[in-house]
Amino acid sequence: MMRFNRLGNEMKNKAIPWILVFAWCGMIYYFTESPMFTGANTASWISEIIQKLQLGHVDHINDGFLSWNYIVRKLAHLSVFGLLAVLVWRALYPWRFAMVSAWVFAVICAGLDEWHQSFQPGRTPLLSDVVIDASGAGIALFVVRIYLRRTGSSV
């Protein structure tokens, strides 16, 4: 009986990280699907926040590269796919190729996310977003690797 309890706990411990991965993938899908998160809507939110915080004039919220809207949206891409890569890495750890596989998984999800955006009104699929997502995944996994090396854990 003790063996079955231990086996059940091991299965539960392996399932939880994957549940987190697919829950996060679901959140990404929701962000892409929802009209709430289009560029025009986020520009409106950012404008309101800047005005409330009295951070200066808000003429350049949404006028191209290096606008507040562009910066916030691209940082969101970096962090969302960085977290996805870390979650996948954690689900695969201690497998030898966990980091590479986590990065590949995140990049595939990024490509599928941009493809999904091509069907959504108000959305534009961009290869540059896949590159930013891949960079976010790589940066996050690099930070994990540095942390593990500094703490003496195996990678």
C-alpha positions in Angstrom: 0.0 0.0 0.0 2.9 2.3 0.8 4.2 1.9 -2.7 1.0 3.1 -4.3 0.9 6.2 -2.1 4.4 7.1 -3.1 3.6 6.5 -6.7 0.5 8.7 -6.4 2.5 11.5 -4.8 5.2 11.3 -7.5 2.6 11.5 -10.3 1.0 14.5 -8.5 4.3 16.2 -8.2 5.0 15.7 -11.9 1.5 16.9 -12.9 1.5 20.2 -11.1 4.3 21.8 -13.1 2.6 20.8 -16.4 -0.8 22.1 -15.1 1.0 25.4 -14.5 2.5 25.3 -18.1 -0.8 24.7 -19.7 -2.6 27.2 -17.5 -0.1 29.8 -18.6 -0.5 28.8 -22.2 -4.3 29.3 -21.7 -3.6 32.8 -20.4 -1.5 33.6 -23.4 -4.4 32.4 -25.6 -6.8 34.6 -23.7 -4.6 37.7 -24.1 -4.4 37.0 -27.8 -8.1 36.3 -28.2 -9.4 39.2 -26.1 -10.0 42.6 -27.8 -9.1 44.1 -24.4 -5.4 43.6 -25.2 -5.1 45.2 -28.6 -2.5 47.9 -29.2 -5.2 50.7 -29.2 -6.6 49.6 -25.9 -3.2 49.2 -24.2 -2.3 52.7 -25.5 -5.4 54.1 -23.8 -4.6 52.4 -20.5 -1.0 53.6 -20.6 -2.1 57.2 -21.4 -4.5 57.1 -18.3 -1.7 55.7 -16.1 0.8 58.3 -17.2 -1.7 61.1 -16.7 -2.7 59.9 -13.2 0.9 59.5 -12.2 1.6 63.0 -13.6 4.7 61.7 -15.5 4.6 64.4 -18.1 2.8 65.0 -21.4 1.3 62.0 -23.1 1.6 63.0 -26.8 3.8 60.0 -27.7 1.9 57.1 -26.2 1.3 55.3 -29.4 3.4 56.7 -32.2 5.7 53.9 -33.2 9.0 52.5 -32.1 10.1 53.6 -28.6 6.7 54.9 -27.7 5.3 54.0 -24.3 2.8 51.6 -25.8 5.6 49.8 -27.9 7.9 49.5 -24.9 5.2 48.2 -22.5 3.9 45.7 -25.0 7.3 44.3 -25.9 8.3 44.0 -22.3 5.1 42.1 -21.8 6.1 39.8 -24.6 9.6 39.3 -23.0 8.2 38.5 -19.6 5.2 36.4 -20.6 7.3 34.0 -22.8 10.2 34.2 -20.3 7.9 32.8 -17.6 6.5 30.2 -20.0 10.1 28.9 -20.7 10.9 28.8 -17.0 7.6 26.9 -16.3 8.4 24.4 -19.0 12.0 24.0 -17.8 10.7 23.3 -14.3 8.3 20.7 -15.6 11.1 19.0 -17.5 13.8 19.3 -14.9 16.1 17.3 -14.2 16.1 16.0 -17.8 19.4 16.8 -19.5 17.9 18.8 -22.3 15.3 20.6 -20.2 16.6 24.1 -21.0 16.9 23.7 -24.7 13.5 22.0 -24.9 11.9 24.7 -22.8 13.3 27.3 -25.1 12.0 25.4 -28.2 8.6 25.0 -26.6 8.3 28.7 -25.9 9.4 29.6 -29.4 6.9 27.3 -31.0 4.2 28.7 -28.7 5.3 32.2 -29.8 4.9 31.3 -33.4 1.5 29.7 -32.8 0.4 32.8 -30.9 1.3 35.1 -33.7 -0.5 32.8 -36.2 -3.5 32.9 -33.9 -3.3 36.7 -33.9 -3.6 36.7 -37.7 -7.3 35.7 -37.2 -8.1 38.3 -34.6 -9.6 41.7 -35.5 -7.3 44.6 -34.4 -4.2 42.3 -34.2 -1.2 42.1 -36.4 1.0 39.0 -36.5 4.7 40.0 -36.4 7.8 37.9 -36.9 9.6 40.5 -34.7 7.3 39.5 -31.8 8.4 35.9 -32.2 12.0 37.1 -32.0 11.2 39.1 -28.9 9.4 36.2 -27.3 12.3 33.9 -28.1 14.7 36.4 -26.6 12.5 36.6 -23.4 12.6 32.8 -23.1 16.4 32.8 -23.6 17.0 35.6 -21.1 14.8 33.9 -18.5 16.5 30.6 -18.9 19.9 32.2 -18.8 19.0 33.8 -15.5 17.9 30.5 -14.2 21.2 28.9 -15.3 23.3 31.6 -13.6 21.2 31.2 -10.4 21.7 27.4 -10.4 25.4 27.7 -11.0 25.8 30.3 -8.2 23.8 28.1 -5.8 25.7 25.0 -6.8 22.7 23.2 -8.1 23.1 21.0 -11.2 21.8 22.3 -14.5 
